[in-house]
Amino acid sequence: MHQHDFREVFYQPGEKPVFCYRSGLAVYEEQFSGGVLCGAGYNAAGYPLNVLSNVTTRLNPHEFWEPSAFNIELDGVSVDQHLRFIDFSQAEEGRSVHAVITLESDLKPVRIRVHTLLDGTQMFSRWLEIENLSDKPMSLSRLAVLAGGLETLNRDCYTNDNSPEKLYSIGYFNSVIWGREGAFAWHNLPCASTVIDTRFNRERYRHPLVFIRSNLSGVIWFSQIAWSGGCRFTADLDDSGHVLTTANHHGKLSFKAEITGYNPMLVLRPGKCFTSPEVHMGVVASGFDDAVNEMHAHIRRSVLTMPEADGSACIIGAGMGPEHDMSVETSKAFIRQFAEMGAEIFIIDAGWFCPPAKERMGWSTYNGINRPNPERYPNGIAELSDYCHELGLKFAMWTEMERMGEESGMIAAHPDWYACNKFGDCIKGFLDFTNPEAAQWAEDELARIIEEYKLDLLRVDYNTASPQYYGFRDLGTGIPEGLTLRHFNAVYKMYQNLKRRFPNVIFENCAGGGGRTDLGQMKAFNHTWVSDWQKAPHSIMITNGMTMALPPERVDRLFAGMGCHEFGAFDAHMRNTMLGHMSLNVVAPTAARPNPVQMEFVRHSVGIYKNFIRPFLAESLIYHHTPEAASDPTAPYTAIELTAPAKDRGVLAVFTMSASAHDRITIYPRGIDAGRDYEVTFDNSRSKRVISGYELISQGVTVTIPSSLSSELVLFQAV
C-alpha cells in the first residue's frame, strides 16, 4: 500500500474514550478524560500510542497546565473543560476520512463539534463548530482550534547535555513586512513561550506557518493556520521540572494554533452555529524536505480542491499595468512581445478604469469604478481581448473589489458599507462584508466583470493594511463585536461561489503581493502572487521560502518587471520564475526593438518550462538544499530542486547570492534513483552527459558560476 493511501480513525470507547488518528505514518491521539478532550500525543512512525496495550505512551494530561486539545472562551468562561462526551462518528469522503467528536458543556449551553479530516498524507485538517443552545447571545473571546501537548521528554535517554535551548528548533518566516515574504529561518526554542503572530499585532506579510523540530529525535511537527485575519502559534517548552507530578521527565513541549483579534471576536446569536477557520497539522520522523513535501501533498489533496480550468495552475501569464501608459497602442505592442516570448495569457493590471495619464499615481483613487475608461479604450476593452485571441493568447483583467477609491463615489453613496475602527473612525475604502448588501454587490460586480469582459482569468488584489481589518459593529445583539471573523468568512464564501459558478475561469490571487497567501484565501484560487518584490537577491530568497509554504505550481514568480532588471544576471531572473508559476514581463519598451539575444534565451527557457518542467510541476517534489538562504542575503548560494514523483526527471537551479565568493558549487541531488542512468544537461553551456544515478547521489553535481547574482540550471532525464 502506498503511504498516502492509508487513513483511519481507531476509536477506543470506554470510560475514557480515545481517538487515534492515523494518516500515512502520522499518528495523533486525543483522550476524553475528566470532562476535557486532551491532546494525548503524536507518533511519526505509524505506531498507535497503545501499540503495547498495557503500557501506553500517551501523554499524561496532568503534566500539562493546559492539556485541552482546543481552547474556547464564551462570556469569559472556558468551555474546554466540564464537557460531556455525546457522540463520535466517522465517514469516508472521497479519498479522506472525516471524523466528528460531539461534546456539550456543563458550564454554558453550548455544543462543540471537533472535526478532523485525514487524507492519507502525514498532515491532517482540524476545525471546530460552536453551537449556541441558549436563548441569549454569547461573546467569543478565545479560540485555539488546536492545542495541547506535543511530547514529554526524558532528556537523559538521549544526551548528557543539560542545555534546554539545544533540545528543539522552531522555524518560521522572520519578516512581517512587504517585500520580505518567505524569509524562513530556524531558531533555538527557548525554555519559555515562543509566540509567532501574524496580521494581529503584526503586519500581514508573514504566511501563517511553523515547523518545530526535535534536535534529539529528529521528529518535525508542522502547521499552517488557514486564516486571513489575526492568528498565532505558541510553542511552550517547560524544562523546569514537573510541578504537577513527580514523573521523571525533564521537559514538556506544548503547542497552540489560535485565532486572534479584538474581543469579542464574535457574538454568537441564540441557536446559531459558528464554524472556525481550519488548522492543518502534520508530523514526520524525517528531514525538513519530507515535512515540506507531505505538507504540499496534503494541500493538493485536501485544501486546493476547487474546480479549475485545464492546466490553469501552470499557464504562463504576462501583463502590464500602471508602470506603463496602458494605451491601446502600447498594450498591443506588448501583447505581440509576450506572444513572441511564449506567454499564454495577457493580463491588464490596475489602472484600466483610470483616465489617461492617471494610472501611475491615481489607480487606487479610481478603484471601484470597474468600467474601462472610455478615453483610454475608445473602442471598448474587447479591442484588446480580440487582439489577444487573434495571437493565440487568453485574456485577463485585474480587480480589487474589497477596497474602494474616492473617485468611485461608492464611499459617499454607501457610507454604511464601511466599518469603523476601535476609535470610532470610519475605515474609508475598506468594504465591510459583514454588511450583506455590500457583500452581494461585490459578488454581483465580479460576476459582471467576468461575463461582460469575457475573462479567461480574474486577478484579485487586496491592498489593505492589517489594522484596517479590525472594525467593530453591533450586528443586532446589542454587543459591538469584532468583524474580522465574519468579514473573511464572507469573503471566502464570495470567491468560492464565483469559482464554482465560473469553473473554467482561472482565479489568481495577488493580494498586495504576499499579503494574503494563507490556505483559507487560497481555497478558491488557482495560484497566488507571493510578493511584489522582484529584485535579486530577495526575489530568489522569496522563491526559496514561499515554496516551502505552498506547492510550487501555486507560487507566482515574475520575470522582468517590477524592478527585476535592476540587479543580477538575465539568466537568474528567468530561472527564478521557472521554479513556480511562470509570469513574464517585457524586455524592451515599445519604441525599442527587443534584444534578439534576450529573446532567444527567453524562448529557450519558456520551452524548457513548457515541455520539461510543467508536465510534472503540479505533482512535483521539492528539495530546498539551502533553506537558511531564504532569510540570509549573504548566504553564498541558493539551490532548489524539483523532481517528478517517479524520479524520471527533475531540475536543479543554483543561484549565487550577493558578494558570492563561490564559483564552483557542488550539490547532491535528492530526487534521483540510484539504480538508473540520467542524461544531465547543463543549461549554461547547453551540454549533455549521461551519468549514473549512484554517481549523482554520491559525488554530486558541480556547477561553475563565476559571479554574484547569476545561476545555472541542470536538467535530469532518465535514460
PyMOL commands that set and color helices and strands:
alter all, ss='L'
color gray80, all
select helices_A, chain A and resi 3-5+61-63+155-157+164-166+288-303+328-341+359-366+382-390+406-408+410-413+415-417+436-452+466-469+484-501+519-522+538-549+552-554+564-566+570-577+596-617+627-630+693-699
alter helices_A, ss='H'
color red, helices_A
select strands_A, chain A and resi 7-12+18-23+26-33+36-43+71-74+77-78+83-93+96-105+110-118+123-132+138-153+168-173+184-188+193-198+209-214+220-226+230-238+251-260+266-268+273-275+278-284+317-320+345-348+394-399+418-420+426-431+457-460+472-474+480-482+506-509+527-529+555-559+581-584+621-624+637-643+649-656+664-667+677-682+687-692+701-704+711-718
alter strands_A, ss='S'
color yellow, strands_A
deselect
rebuild
show_as cartoon
